[in-house]
């Protein structure tokens, strides 16, 4: 995803029902704009639905794998 950061959580919740297990979601700007996407970051890092890690390149990519 690379869109308006404030709506990342809304976007993932809209397409989440269509994701298969092991689907990969990559969200851009997770380091430089983390304050604007805080709710999304909390959701993908604290939920048991995803395994997420931050790849610290460019402006930061948070990579999430759907677990269930």
PQR file with spaces between the fields and no chain letter, atoms N, CA, C, O and H, PARSE charges and radii, in Angstrom:
ATOM       1  N    UNK     1       0.848   -1.173    0.000 -0.4000 1.5000
ATOM       2  CA   UNK     1       0.000    0.000    0.000 -0.0000 2.0000
ATOM       3  C    UNK     1       0.889    1.229    0.000  0.5500 1.7000
ATOM       4  O    UNK     1       1.920    1.283    0.670 -0.5500 1.4000
ATOM       5  N    UNK     2       0.473    2.172   -0.741 -0.4000 1.5000
ATOM       6  CA   UNK     2       1.136    3.468   -0.744 -0.0000 2.0000
ATOM       7  C    UNK     2       0.068    4.498   -1.059  0.5500 1.7000
ATOM       8  O    UNK     2      -0.131    4.885   -2.211 -0.5500 1.4000
ATOM       9  H    UNK     2      -0.365    2.129   -1.285  0.4000 1.0000
ATOM      10  N    UNK     3      -0.608    4.927   -0.019 -0.4000 1.5000
ATOM      11  CA   UNK     3      -1.739    5.841   -0.184 -0.0000 2.0000
ATOM      12  C    UNK     3      -1.751    6.809    0.992  0.5500 1.7000
ATOM      13  O    UNK     3      -0.733    6.990    1.659 -0.5500 1.4000
ATOM      14  H    UNK     3      -0.447    4.612    0.916  0.4000 1.0000
ATOM      15  N    UNK     4      -2.892    7.426    1.246 -0.4000 1.5000
ATOM      16  CA   UNK     4      -2.990    8.332    2.390 -0.0000 2.0000
ATOM      17  C    UNK     4      -2.903    7.510    3.677  0.5500 1.7000
ATOM      18  O    UNK     4      -3.725    6.631    3.934 -0.5500 1.4000
ATOM      19  H    UNK     4      -3.719    7.279    0.704  0.4000 1.0000
ATOM      20  N    UNK     5      -1.915    7.814    4.450 -0.4000 1.5000
ATOM      21  CA   UNK     5      -1.530    7.006    5.609 -0.0000 2.0000
ATOM      22  C    UNK     5      -2.629    6.905    6.662  0.5500 1.7000
ATOM      23  O    UNK     5      -2.747    5.883    7.338 -0.5500 1.4000
ATOM      24  H    UNK     5      -1.247    8.529    4.242  0.4000 1.0000
ATOM      25  N    UNK     6      -3.417    7.936    6.803 -0.4000 1.5000
ATOM      26  CA   UNK     6      -4.465    7.946    7.822 -0.0000 2.0000
ATOM      27  C    UNK     6      -5.523    6.877    7.569  0.5500 1.7000
ATOM      28  O    UNK     6      -6.265    6.515    8.482 -0.5500 1.4000
ATOM      29  H    UNK     6      -3.321    8.766    6.254  0.4000 1.0000
ATOM      30  N    UNK     7      -5.599    6.370    6.346 -0.4000 1.5000
ATOM      31  CA   UNK     7      -6.646    5.406    6.003 -0.0000 2.0000
ATOM      32  C    UNK     7      -6.133    3.986    5.784  0.5500 1.7000
ATOM      33  O    UNK     7      -6.887    3.132    5.318 -0.5500 1.4000
ATOM      34  H    UNK     7      -4.996    6.665    5.605  0.4000 1.0000
ATOM      35  N    UNK     8      -4.880    3.713    6.105 -0.4000 1.5000
ATOM      36  CA   UNK     8      -4.336    2.371    5.919 -0.0000 2.0000
ATOM      37  C    UNK     8      -5.156    1.323    6.663  0.5500 1.7000
ATOM      38  O    UNK     8      -5.425    0.254    6.115 -0.5500 1.4000
ATOM      39  H    UNK     8      -4.267    4.406    6.483  0.4000 1.0000
ATOM      40  N    UNK     9      -5.551    1.606    7.883 -0.4000 1.5000
ATOM      41  CA   UNK     9      -6.332    0.637    8.654 -0.0000 2.0000
ATOM      42  C    UNK     9      -7.667    0.367    7.974  0.5500 1.7000
ATOM      43  O    UNK     9      -8.101   -0.781    7.891 -0.5500 1.4000
ATOM      44  H    UNK     9      -5.332    2.474    8.328  0.4000 1.0000
ATOM      45  N    UNK    10      -8.307    1.399    7.498 -0.4000 1.5000
ATOM      46  CA   UNK    10      -9.566    1.236    6.781 -0.0000 2.0000
ATOM      47  C    UNK    10      -9.374    0.392    5.529  0.5500 1.7000
ATOM      48  O    UNK    10     -10.201   -0.468    5.226 -0.5500 1.4000
ATOM      49  H    UNK    10      -7.954    2.332    7.565  0.4000 1.0000
ATOM      50  N    UNK    11      -8.293    0.630    4.805 -0.4000 1.5000
ATOM      51  CA   UNK    11      -8.028   -0.129    3.581 -0.0000 2.0000
ATOM      52  C    UNK    11      -7.832   -1.610    3.884  0.5500 1.7000
ATOM      53  O    UNK    11      -8.432   -2.460    3.226 -0.5500 1.4000
ATOM      54  H    UNK    11      -7.621    1.328    5.052  0.4000 1.0000
ATOM      55  N    UNK    12      -7.006   -1.927    4.863 -0.4000 1.5000
ATOM      56  CA   UNK    12      -6.747   -3.346    5.146 -0.0000 2.0000
ATOM      57  C    UNK    12      -8.020   -4.042    5.621  0.5500 1.7000
ATOM      58  O    UNK    12      -8.249   -5.204    5.283 -0.5500 1.4000
ATOM      59  H    UNK    12      -6.519   -1.237    5.398  0.4000 1.0000
ATOM      60  N    UNK    13      -8.834   -3.361    6.384 -0.4000 1.5000
ATOM      61  CA   UNK    13     -10.073   -3.979    6.850 -0.0000 2.0000
ATOM      62  C    UNK    13     -11.044   -4.223    5.701  0.5500 1.7000
ATOM      63  O    UNK    13     -11.858   -5.145    5.760 -0.5500 1.4000
ATOM      64  H    UNK    13      -8.647   -2.418    6.659  0.4000 1.0000
ATOM      65  N    UNK    14     -10.964   -3.401    4.656 -0.4000 1.5000
ATOM      66  CA   UNK    14     -11.831   -3.598    3.495 -0.0000 2.0000
ATOM      67  C    UNK    14     -11.403   -4.804    2.662  0.5500 1.7000
ATOM      68  O    UNK    14     -12.254   -5.562    2.196 -0.5500 1.4000
ATOM      69  H    UNK    14     -10.303   -2.652    4.608  0.4000 1.0000
ATOM      70  N    UNK    15     -10.101   -4.993    2.470 -0.4000 1.5000
ATOM      71  CA   UNK    15      -9.677   -6.114    1.630 -0.0000 2.0000
ATOM      72  C    UNK    15      -9.278   -7.355    2.421  0.5500 1.7000
ATOM      73  O    UNK    15      -9.029   -8.403    1.824 -0.5500 1.4000
ATOM      74  H    UNK    15      -9.409   -4.378    2.849  0.4000 1.0000
ATOM      75  N    UNK    16      -9.214   -7.266    3.729 -0.4000 1.5000
ATOM      76  CA   UNK    16      -8.829   -8.396    4.571 -0.0000 2.0000
ATOM      77  C    UNK    16      -9.686   -9.652    4.353  0.5500 1.7000
ATOM      78  O    UNK    16      -9.135  -10.752    4.324 -0.5500 1.4000
ATOM      79  H    UNK    16      -9.417   -6.415    4.214  0.4000 1.0000
ATOM      80  N    UNK    17     -11.001   -9.532    4.199 -0.4000 1.5000
ATOM      81  CA   UNK    17     -11.805  -10.745    3.986 -0.0000 2.0000
ATOM      82  C    UNK    17     -11.437  -11.517    2.710  0.5500 1.7000
ATOM      83  O    UNK    17     -11.779  -12.692    2.573 -0.5500 1.4000
ATOM      84  H    UNK    17     -11.449   -8.638    4.222  0.4000 1.0000
ATOM      85  N    UNK    18     -10.757  -10.869    1.803 -0.4000 1.5000
ATOM      86  CA   UNK    18     -10.405  -11.493    0.535 -0.0000 2.0000
ATOM      87  C    UNK    18      -8.990  -12.076    0.521  0.5500 1.7000
ATOM      88  O    UNK    18      -8.569  -12.669   -0.473 -0.5500 1.4000
ATOM      89  H    UNK    18     -10.480   -9.915    1.914  0.4000 1.0000
ATOM      90  N    UNK    19      -8.264  -11.907    1.617 -0.4000 1.5000
ATOM      91  CA   UNK    19      -6.888  -12.391    1.683 -0.0000 2.0000
ATOM      92  C    UNK    19      -6.831  -13.850    2.097  0.5500 1.7000
ATOM      93  O    UNK    19      -7.534  -14.273    3.015 -0.5500 1.4000
ATOM      94  H    UNK    19      -8.606  -11.425    2.424  0.4000 1.0000
ATOM      95  N    UNK    20      -6.001  -14.607    1.423 -0.4000 1.5000
ATOM      96  CA   UNK    20      -5.732  -15.985    1.818 -0.0000 2.0000
ATOM      97  C    UNK    20      -4.683  -15.998    2.917  0.5500 1.7000
ATOM      98  O    UNK    20      -3.960  -15.021    3.108 -0.5500 1.4000
ATOM      99  H    UNK    20      -5.431  -14.263    0.677  0.4000 1.0000
ATOM     100  N    UNK    21      -4.605  -17.102    3.635 -0.4000 1.5000
ATOM     101  CA   UNK    21      -3.511  -17.260    4.596 -0.0000 2.0000
ATOM     102  C    UNK    21      -2.191  -17.170    3.835  0.5500 1.7000
ATOM     103  O    UNK    21      -2.084  -17.627    2.697 -0.5500 1.4000
ATOM     104  H    UNK    21      -5.192  -17.896    3.481  0.4000 1.0000
ATOM     105  N    UNK    22      -1.207  -16.586    4.467 -0.4000 1.5000
ATOM     106  CA   UNK    22       0.124  -16.347    3.900 -0.0000 2.0000
ATOM     107  C    UNK    22       0.157  -15.220    2.874  0.5500 1.7000
ATOM     108  O    UNK    22       1.177  -15.023    2.215 -0.5500 1.4000
ATOM     109  H    UNK    22      -1.293  -16.214    5.391  0.4000 1.0000
ATOM     110  N    UNK    23      -0.933  -14.480    2.728 -0.4000 1.5000
ATOM     111  CA   UNK    23      -0.910  -13.299    1.870 -0.0000 2.0000
ATOM     112  C    UNK    23       0.072  -12.294    2.470  0.5500 1.7000
ATOM     113  O    UNK    23       0.213  -12.208    3.690 -0.5500 1.4000
ATOM     114  H    UNK    23      -1.762  -14.640    3.264  0.4000 1.0000
ATOM     115  N    UNK    24       0.739  -11.545    1.619 -0.4000 1.5000
ATOM     116  CA   UNK    24       1.730  -10.568    2.065 -0.0000 2.0000
ATOM     117  C    UNK    24       1.220   -9.170    1.747  0.5500 1.7000
ATOM     118  O    UNK    24       0.820   -8.882    0.619 -0.5500 1.4000
ATOM     119  H    UNK    24       0.624  -11.615    0.628  0.4000 1.0000
ATOM     120  N    UNK    25       1.241   -8.306    2.756 -0.4000 1.5000
ATOM     121  CA   UNK    25       0.858   -6.905    2.597 -0.0000 2.0000
ATOM     122  C    UNK    25       2.090   -6.065    2.904  0.5500 1.7000
ATOM     123  O    UNK    25       2.723   -6.234    3.946 -0.5500 1.4000
ATOM     124  H    UNK    25       1.565   -8.540    3.672  0.4000 1.0000
ATOM     125  N    UNK    26       2.421   -5.174    2.007 -0.4000 1.5000
ATOM     126  CA   UNK    26       3.563   -4.280    2.199 -0.0000 2.0000
ATOM     127  C    UNK    26       3.021   -2.860    2.261  0.5500 1.7000
ATOM     128  O    UNK    26       2.358   -2.399    1.331 -0.5500 1.4000
ATOM     129  H    UNK    26       1.907   -5.037    1.160  0.4000 1.0000
ATOM     130  N    UNK    27       3.301   -2.178    3.346 -0.4000 1.5000
ATOM     131  CA   UNK    27       2.849   -0.799    3.524 -0.0000 2.0000
ATOM     132  C    UNK    27       4.065    0.123    3.547  0.5500 1.7000
ATOM     133  O    UNK    27       5.003   -0.077    4.319 -0.5500 1.4000
ATOM     134  H    UNK    27       3.840   -2.553    4.101  0.4000 1.0000
ATOM     135  N    UNK    28       4.030    1.117    2.700 -0.4000 1.5000
ATOM     136  CA   UNK    28       5.138    2.048    2.538 -0.0000 2.0000
ATOM     137  C    UNK    28       5.103    3.145    3.600  0.5500 1.7000
ATOM     138  O    UNK    28       4.056    3.434    4.179 -0.5500 1.4000
ATOM     139  H    UNK    28       3.268    1.280    2.072  0.4000 1.0000
ATOM     140  N    UNK    29       6.246    3.739    3.839 -0.4000 1.5000
ATOM     141  CA   UNK    29       6.413    4.907    4.711 -0.0000 2.0000
ATOM     142  C    UNK    29       6.165    4.625    6.185  0.5500 1.7000
ATOM     143  O    UNK    29       5.744    5.513    6.926 -0.5500 1.4000
ATOM     144  H    UNK    29       7.096    3.504    3.368  0.4000 1.0000
ATOM     145  N    UNK    30       6.423    3.398    6.613 -0.4000 1.5000
ATOM     146  CA   UNK    30       6.126    2.999    7.989 -0.0000 2.0000
ATOM     147  C    UNK    30       7.074    3.610    9.016  0.5500 1.7000
ATOM     148  O    UNK    30       6.773    3.603   10.209 -0.5500 1.4000
ATOM     149  H    UNK    30       6.765    2.677    6.012  0.4000 1.0000
ATOM     150  N    UNK    31       8.202    4.134    8.576 -0.4000 1.5000
ATOM     151  CA   UNK    31       9.120    4.797    9.510 -0.0000 2.0000
ATOM     152  C    UNK    31       8.895    6.301    9.521  0.5500 1.7000
ATOM     153  O    UNK    31       8.694    6.899   10.578 -0.5500 1.4000
ATOM     154  H    UNK    31       8.446    4.139    7.606  0.4000 1.0000
ATOM     155  N    UNK    32       8.929    6.901    8.357 -0.4000 1.5000
ATOM     156  CA   UNK    32       8.850    8.360    8.280 -0.0000 2.0000
ATOM     157  C    UNK    32       7.471    8.924    8.599  0.5500 1.7000
ATOM     158  O    UNK    32       7.362   10.065    9.046 -0.5500 1.4000
ATOM     159  H    UNK    32       9.092    6.415    7.498  0.4000 1.0000
ATOM     160  N    UNK    33       6.415    8.141    8.375 -0.4000 1.5000
ATOM     161  CA   UNK    33       5.051    8.630    8.597 -0.0000 2.0000
ATOM     162  C    UNK    33       4.304    7.795    9.629  0.5500 1.7000
ATOM     163  O    UNK    33       3.077    7.707    9.600 -0.5500 1.4000
ATOM     164  H    UNK    33       6.504    7.214    8.011  0.4000 1.0000
ATOM     165  N    UNK    34       5.053    7.185   10.537 -0.4000 1.5000
ATOM     166  CA   UNK    34       4.433    6.288   11.517 -0.0000 2.0000
ATOM     167  C    UNK    34       3.378    6.969   12.380  0.5500 1.7000
ATOM     168  O    UNK    34       2.431    6.316   12.819 -0.5500 1.4000
ATOM     169  H    UNK    34       6.050    7.256   10.560  0.4000 1.0000
ATOM     170  N    UNK    35       3.519    8.252   12.629 -0.4000 1.5000
ATOM     171  CA   UNK    35       2.525    8.958   13.446 -0.0000 2.0000
ATOM     172  C    UNK    35       1.181    9.064   12.742  0.5500 1.7000
ATOM     173  O    UNK    35       0.142    9.137   13.397 -0.5500 1.4000
ATOM     174  H    UNK    35       4.288    8.783   12.273  0.4000 1.0000
ATOM     175  N    UNK    36       1.191    9.073   11.408 -0.4000 1.5000
ATOM     176  CA   UNK    36      -0.043    9.187   10.637 -0.0000 2.0000
ATOM     177  C    UNK    36      -0.741    7.835   10.452  0.5500 1.7000
ATOM     178  O    UNK    36      -1.924    7.786   10.117 -0.5500 1.4000
ATOM     179  H    UNK    36       2.036    9.014   10.876  0.4000 1.0000
ATOM     180  N    UNK    37      -0.014    6.751   10.670 -0.4000 1.5000
ATOM     181  CA   UNK    37      -0.572    5.420   10.449 -0.0000 2.0000
ATOM     182  C    UNK    37      -0.453    4.542   11.697  0.5500 1.7000
ATOM     183  O    UNK    37      -0.367    3.317   11.609 -0.5500 1.4000
ATOM     184  H    UNK    37       0.947    6.791   10.942  0.4000 1.0000
ATOM     185  N    UNK    38      -0.450    5.191   12.844 -0.4000 1.5000
ATOM     186  CA   UNK    38      -0.258    4.495   14.115 -0.0000 2.0000
ATOM     187  C    UNK    38      -1.285    3.391   14.337  0.5500 1.7000
ATOM     188  O    UNK    38      -0.923    2.301   14.778 -0.5500 1.4000
ATOM     189  H    UNK    38      -0.520    6.186   12.915  0.4000 1.0000
ATOM     190  N    UNK    39      -2.558    3.648   14.041 -0.4000 1.5000
ATOM     191  CA   UNK    39      -3.592    2.632   14.249 -0.0000 2.0000
ATOM     192  C    UNK    39      -3.349    1.400   13.374  0.5500 1.7000
ATOM     193  O    UNK    39      -3.579    0.274   13.815 -0.5500 1.4000
ATOM     194  H    UNK    39      -2.853    4.534   13.683  0.4000 1.0000
ATOM     195  N    UNK    40      -2.889    1.603   12.148 -0.4000 1.5000
ATOM     196  CA   UNK    40      -2.566    0.488   11.263 -0.0000 2.0000
ATOM     197  C    UNK    40      -1.380   -0.311   11.807  0.5500 1.7000
ATOM     198  O    UNK    40      -1.414   -1.541   11.834 -0.5500 1.4000
ATOM     199  H    UNK    40      -2.702    2.518   11.789  0.4000 1.0000
ATOM     200  N    UNK    41      -0.356    0.381   12.231 -0.4000 1.5000
ATOM     201  CA   UNK    41       0.839   -0.284   12.752 -0.0000 2.0000
ATOM     202  C    UNK    41       0.518   -1.116   13.991  0.5500 1.7000
ATOM     203  O    UNK    41       1.007   -2.236   14.134 -0.5500 1.4000
ATOM     204  H    UNK    41      -0.329    1.381   12.209  0.4000 1.0000
ATOM     205  N    UNK    42      -0.290   -0.578   14.870 -0.4000 1.5000
ATOM     206  CA   UNK    42      -0.709   -1.325   16.057 -0.0000 2.0000
ATOM     207  C    UNK    42      -1.506   -2.557   15.630  0.5500 1.7000
ATOM     208  O    UNK    42      -1.309   -3.645   16.171 -0.5500 1.4000
ATOM     209  H    UNK    42      -0.688    0.333   14.754  0.4000 1.0000
ATOM     210  N    UNK    43      -2.390   -2.389   14.675 -0.4000 1.5000
ATOM     211  CA   UNK    43      -3.234   -3.488   14.229 -0.0000 2.0000
ATOM     212  C    UNK    43      -2.414   -4.649   13.671  0.5500 1.7000
ATOM     213  O    UNK    43      -2.636   -5.798   14.053 -0.5500 1.4000
ATOM     214  H    UNK    43      -2.550   -1.505   14.235  0.4000 1.0000
ATOM     215  N    UNK    44      -1.482   -4.370   12.787 -0.4000 1.5000
ATOM     216  CA   UNK    44      -0.735   -5.467   12.149 -0.0000 2.0000
ATOM     217  C    UNK    44       0.379   -6.024   13.027  0.5500 1.7000
ATOM     218  O    UNK    44       0.834   -7.144   12.797 -0.5500 1.4000
ATOM     219  H    UNK    44      -1.302   -3.436   12.477  0.4000 1.0000
ATOM     220  N    UNK    45       0.825   -5.273   14.022 -0.4000 1.5000
ATOM     221  CA   UNK    45       1.897   -5.791   14.870 -0.0000 2.0000
ATOM     222  C    UNK    45       1.380   -6.471   16.134  0.5500 1.7000
ATOM     223  O    UNK    45       2.060   -7.335   16.688 -0.5500 1.4000
ATOM     224  H    UNK    45       0.455   -4.363   14.208  0.4000 1.0000
ATOM     225  N    UNK    46       0.206   -6.102   16.592 -0.4000 1.5000
ATOM     226  CA   UNK    46      -0.320   -6.669   17.838 -0.0000 2.0000
ATOM     227  C    UNK    46      -1.429   -7.694   17.631  0.5500 1.7000
ATOM     228  O    UNK    46      -1.818   -8.388   18.570 -0.5500 1.4000
ATOM     229  H    UNK    46      -0.347   -5.401   16.142  0.4000 1.0000
ATOM     230  N    UNK    47      -1.929   -7.791   16.426 -0.4000 1.5000
ATOM     231  CA   UNK    47      -2.985   -8.748   16.124 -0.0000 2.0000
ATOM     232  C    UNK    47      -2.393  -10.138   15.933  0.5500 1.7000
ATOM     233  O    UNK    47      -1.277  -10.283   15.434 -0.5500 1.4000
ATOM     234  H    UNK    47      -1.613   -7.227   15.663  0.4000 1.0000
ATOM     235  N    UNK    48      -3.144  -11.150   16.331 -0.4000 1.5000
ATOM     236  CA   UNK    48      -2.700  -12.515   16.078 -0.0000 2.0000
ATOM     237  C    UNK    48      -3.016  -12.949   14.645  0.5500 1.7000
ATOM     238  O    UNK    48      -2.760  -14.093   14.269 -0.5500 1.4000
ATOM     239  H    UNK    48      -4.050  -11.031   16.736  0.4000 1.0000
ATOM     240  N    UNK    49      -3.572  -12.037   13.852 -0.4000 1.5000
ATOM     241  CA   UNK    49      -3.882  -12.316   12.447 -0.0000 2.0000
ATOM     242  C    UNK    49      -2.660  -12.177   11.544  0.5500 1.7000
ATOM     243  O    UNK    49      -2.643  -12.715   10.436 -0.5500 1.4000
ATOM     244  H    UNK    49      -3.780  -11.108   14.158  0.4000 1.0000
ATOM     245  N    UNK    50      -1.629  -11.453   12.012 -0.4000 1.5000
ATOM     246  CA   UNK    50      -0.489  -11.125   11.156 -0.0000 2.0000
ATOM     247  C    UNK    50       0.836  -11.339   11.878  0.5500 1.7000
ATOM     248  O    UNK    50       0.943  -11.199   13.096 -0.5500 1.4000
ATOM     249  H    UNK    50      -1.643  -11.017   12.912  0.4000 1.0000
ATOM     250  N    UNK    51       1.825  -11.679   11.085 -0.4000 1.5000
ATOM     251  CA   UNK    51       3.219  -11.590   11.518 -0.0000 2.0000
ATOM     252  C    UNK    51       3.793  -10.426   10.730  0.5500 1.7000
ATOM     253  O    UNK    51       3.762  -10.439    9.499 -0.5500 1.4000
ATOM     254  H    UNK    51       1.738  -11.792   10.096  0.4000 1.0000
ATOM     255  N    UNK    52       4.313   -9.427   11.411 -0.4000 1.5000
ATOM     256  CA   UNK    52       4.797   -8.220   10.748 -0.0000 2.0000
ATOM     257  C    UNK    52       6.208   -7.884   11.174  0.5500 1.7000
ATOM     258  O    UNK    52       6.610   -8.125   12.313 -0.5500 1.4000
ATOM     259  H    UNK    52       4.339   -9.416   12.411  0.4000 1.0000
ATOM     260  N    UNK    53       6.949   -7.322   10.240 -0.4000 1.5000
ATOM     261  CA   UNK    53       8.292   -6.822   10.566 -0.0000 2.0000
ATOM     262  C    UNK    53       8.584   -5.591    9.728  0.5500 1.7000
ATOM     263  O    UNK    53       8.085   -5.441    8.613 -0.5500 1.4000
ATOM     264  H    UNK    53       6.623   -7.126    9.315  0.4000 1.0000
ATOM     265  N    UNK    54       9.392   -4.723   10.284 -0.4000 1.5000
ATOM     266  CA   UNK    54       9.752   -3.468    9.638 -0.0000 2.0000
ATOM     267  C    UNK    54      11.064   -3.654    8.895  0.5500 1.7000
ATOM     268  O    UNK    54      12.076   -4.049    9.474 -0.5500 1.4000
ATOM     269  H    UNK    54       9.797   -4.845   11.190  0.4000 1.0000
ATOM     270  N    UNK    55      11.028   -3.367    7.627 -0.4000 1.5000
ATOM     271  CA   UNK    55      12.213   -3.378    6.792 -0.0000 2.0000
ATOM     272  C    UNK    55      12.660   -1.925    6.688  0.5500 1.7000
ATOM     273  O    UNK    55      11.986   -1.105    6.066 -0.5500 1.4000
ATOM     274  H    UNK    55      10.206   -3.046    7.156  0.4000 1.0000
ATOM     275  N    UNK    56      13.778   -1.619    7.287 -0.4000 1.5000
ATOM     276  CA   UNK    56      14.219   -0.229    7.414 -0.0000 2.0000
ATOM     277  C    UNK    56      15.012    0.223    6.185  0.5500 1.7000
ATOM     278  O    UNK    56      16.215    0.478    6.255 -0.5500 1.4000
ATOM     279  H    UNK    56      14.326   -2.285    7.792  0.4000 1.0000
ATOM     280  N    UNK    57      14.304    0.312    5.066 -0.4000 1.5000
ATOM     281  CA   UNK    57      14.886    0.873    3.846 -0.0000 2.0000
ATOM     282  C    UNK    57      13.978    1.984    3.366  0.5500 1.7000
ATOM     283  O    UNK    57      12.790    2.026    3.687 -0.5500 1.4000
ATOM     284  H    UNK    57      13.328    0.104    5.009  0.4000 1.0000
ATOM     285  N    UNK    58      14.562    2.885    2.589 -0.4000 1.5000
ATOM     286  CA   UNK    58      13.811    4.022    2.058 -0.0000 2.0000
ATOM     287  C    UNK    58      13.097    4.735    3.210  0.5500 1.7000
ATOM     288  O    UNK    58      13.760    5.216    4.130 -0.5500 1.4000
ATOM     289  H    UNK    58      15.527    2.851    2.328  0.4000 1.0000
ATOM     290  N    UNK    59      11.771    4.814    3.183 -0.4000 1.5000
ATOM     291  CA   UNK    59      11.010    5.462    4.252 -0.0000 2.0000
ATOM     292  C    UNK    59      10.405    4.454    5.218  0.5500 1.7000
ATOM     293  O    UNK    59       9.563    4.802    6.047 -0.5500 1.4000
ATOM     294  H    UNK    59      11.233    4.424    2.436  0.4000 1.0000
ATOM     295  N    UNK    60      10.838    3.210    5.106 -0.4000 1.5000
ATOM     296  CA   UNK    60      10.347    2.146    5.971 -0.0000 2.0000
ATOM     297  C    UNK    60       9.214    1.382    5.318  0.5500 1.7000
ATOM     298  O    UNK    60       8.230    1.970    4.869 -0.5500 1.4000
ATOM     299  H    UNK    60      11.522    2.928    4.433  0.4000 1.0000
ATOM     300  N    UNK    61       9.359    0.068    5.268 -0.4000 1.5000
ATOM     301  CA   UNK    61       8.302   -0.806    4.760 -0.0000 2.0000
ATOM     302  C    UNK    61       7.903   -1.748    5.876  0.5500 1.7000
ATOM     303  O    UNK    61       8.756   -2.423    6.451 -0.5500 1.4000
ATOM     304  H    UNK    61      10.159   -0.410    5.633  0.4000 1.0000
ATOM     305  N    UNK    62       6.624   -1.803    6.191 -0.4000 1.5000
ATOM     306  CA   UNK    62       6.164   -2.803    7.142 -0.0000 2.0000
ATOM     307  C    UNK    62       5.554   -3.930    6.318  0.5500 1.7000
ATOM     308  O    UNK    62       4.613   -3.742    5.548 -0.5500 1.4000
ATOM     309  H    UNK    62       5.930   -1.254    5.724  0.4000 1.0000
ATOM     310  N    UNK    63       6.129   -5.099    6.515 -0.4000 1.5000
ATOM     311  CA   UNK    63       5.717   -6.274    5.754 -0.0000 2.0000
ATOM     312  C    UNK    63       4.933   -7.173    6.699  0.5500 1.7000
ATOM     313  O    UNK    63       5.425   -7.561    7.759 -0.5500 1.4000
ATOM     314  H    UNK    63       6.894   -5.252    7.140  0.4000 1.0000
ATOM     315  N    UNK    64       3.719   -7.495    6.305 -0.4000 1.5000
ATOM     316  CA   UNK    64       2.818   -8.301    7.146 -0.0000 2.0000
ATOM     317  C    UNK    64       2.389   -9.531    6.371  0.5500 1.7000
ATOM     318  O    UNK    64       2.023   -9.451    5.199 -0.5500 1.4000
ATOM     319  H    UNK    64       3.320   -7.180    5.444  0.4000 1.0000
ATOM     320  N    UNK    65       2.442  -10.675    7.050 -0.4000 1.5000
ATOM     321  CA   UNK    65       1.983  -11.930    6.479 -0.0000 2.0000
ATOM     322  C    UNK    65       0.734  -12.353    7.232  0.5500 1.7000
ATOM     323  O    UNK    65       0.738  -12.434    8.461 -0.5500 1.4000
ATOM     324  H    UNK    65       2.740  -10.740    8.002  0.4000 1.0000
ATOM     325  N    UNK    66      -0.336  -12.623    6.491 -0.4000 1.5000
ATOM     326  CA   UNK    66      -1.599  -13.016    7.130 -0.0000 2.0000
ATOM     327  C    UNK    66      -1.476  -14.445    7.636  0.5500 1.7000
ATOM     328  O    UNK    66      -1.143  -15.357    6.879 -0.5500 1.4000
ATOM     329  H    UNK    66      -0.339  -12.557    5.493  0.4000 1.0000
ATOM     330  N    UNK    67      -1.747  -14.630    8.911 -0.4000 1.5000
ATOM     331  CA   UNK    67      -1.625  -15.930    9.539 -0.0000 2.0000
ATOM     332  C    UNK    67      -2.951  -16.687    9.596  0.5500 1.7000
ATOM     333  O    UNK    67      -2.971  -17.910    9.455 -0.5500 1.4000
ATOM     334  H    UNK    67      -2.018  -13.889    9.526  0.4000 1.0000
ATOM     335  N    UNK    68      -4.037  -15.982    9.799 -0.4000 1.5000
ATOM     336  CA   UNK    68      -5.332  -16.652    9.895 -0.0000 2.0000
ATOM     337  C    UNK    68      -6.435  -15.751    9.417  0.5500 1.7000
ATOM     338  O    UNK    68      -7.601  -16.145    9.423 -0.5500 1.4000
ATOM     339  H    UNK    68      -4.020  -14.989    9.914  0.4000 1.0000
